[in-house]
């Protein structure tokens, strides 16, 4: 049975993925009913502004709100399609926490009708989309007639608006009609190629993508620790090794952050612990890197009496305000807890932080004894080198390389 055309879309979760997706859909003529639990975010969006930092998003949200195509609400409403863009974190035991997904599913259940399309975009463990379908069948009483699919987001903060449209998409339904219905919808706004499969394969593919990247980053981070032990320059080492035509070592850092790579590999480990030993080890290597950085700074601090320590960067990657799973935050927190000196924190992409007082880079550096370079933000690259002279510099992001 051919599903009815989609005219109204309910997007549940207006965060880093949901809001850009909602704004893009509105720009394509869809009526978008956004759902968000954060009251301040609702107010900001309905005023035509974005509550997150993403290039050009403010303009797109303003246009969508002004045309009446986008409105944020606290509760769902009837729609032709529902898109779930809610967090899927890990517990402290590294088990998937699907509470947000299941709460979102139950929240839309009273509004779902036969023929509707329900899409999970949140990165999730294999089998989650089938669980959503089971919950909806249980809550709605419909034994069939719903099109349920997984289309994992594959966007990079800083490029989200472009990548929502241009990136290839994986589309996996719980059955063939669901896959086709979801693909028909995404074809209306995605210029990238759509790759059709089943829900469980789509879920696993997204996790494997991020686990692949995590393993490669772990290699780079392990090489940085090896270089420190051997007292050689890791940046020169990586550059020289990459001269080989078939070698492409990534750049090390203070760890791994973000809502995907730092979390998703654990979903695979949780589903099959005996077959994912390399994936687990990579996670452990990357998770331990912030502690290693703290210990490295503590060794430098022994040379000073109550040193002034300037920490540059809190975000999980350059040129964004995203702190999710940020190893830089872990490093700063670890230095504060170690109480080895005065810790000064610089993050140009945030106006304030609930835990740390933020100050301008020039003020933090002027009489600092130790400088910890955590994030290669573009503004930091413009800092005069003379401000670094005669300071003990711990560069874990290759800022000036």
QUICORPE-V181966 format. One record per backbone hydrogen bond with DSSP energy under -1.0 kcal/mol. NH is the residue of the N-H (numbers start at 0). CO is the residue of the C=O. If there is no record, write none. Layout:
nh,co
NH,CO
NH,CO
This chain:
nh,co
8,30
9,80
10,32
11,82
12,34
18,14
20,16
21,17
22,18
23,19
24,20
25,21
26,22
28,25
29,24
30,6
31,68
32,8
33,70
34,10
35,72
41,37
42,38
43,39
44,40
45,41
47,44
48,43
56,53
59,55
60,56
61,57
62,58
63,59
64,60
65,61
66,62
67,64
68,63
69,63
70,31
72,33
79,7
80,7
81,116
82,9
83,118
84,11
90,94
93,90
96,88
101,97
102,98
103,99
104,100
105,101
106,102
107,103
108,104
110,107
114,144
115,112
116,79
117,146
118,81
119,148
120,83
121,83
127,124
130,126
131,127
132,128
133,129
134,130
135,131
136,132
137,133
138,134
139,135
140,136
146,115
148,117
149,171
150,119
152,120
158,155
162,158
163,159
165,161
166,162
168,192
170,194
171,149
172,196
173,147
178,174
179,175
180,176
181,177
182,178
183,179
184,180
185,181
186,182
187,184
188,185
189,185
190,164
191,164
194,168
196,170
198,172
201,197
202,198
203,199
204,200
205,201
206,202
207,203
208,204
209,205
210,206
211,207
212,208
213,209
214,210
215,211
216,212
217,213
218,214
219,215
220,216
221,217
222,218
223,219
224,220
225,221
226,222
227,223
228,224
229,225
231,226
236,232
237,233
238,234
239,235
240,236
241,237
242,239
243,240
246,243
257,323
262,259
263,259
265,262
266,263
268,264
269,265
270,266
271,267
274,271
279,275
280,276
281,277
282,278
283,279
284,280
285,281
286,282
287,283
291,287
292,288
293,289
294,290
295,291
296,292
297,293
298,294
299,295
300,296
302,299
303,300
308,341
309,369
310,343
311,371
312,345
315,321
325,322
329,325
330,326
331,327
332,328
333,329
334,330
335,331
336,332
337,333
341,306
343,308
345,310
349,346
358,344
363,359
364,360
365,361
367,364
368,307
369,307
370,391
371,309
372,393
373,311
374,311
376,374
380,376
382,379
386,383
387,384
390,387
391,368
393,370
395,372
400,397
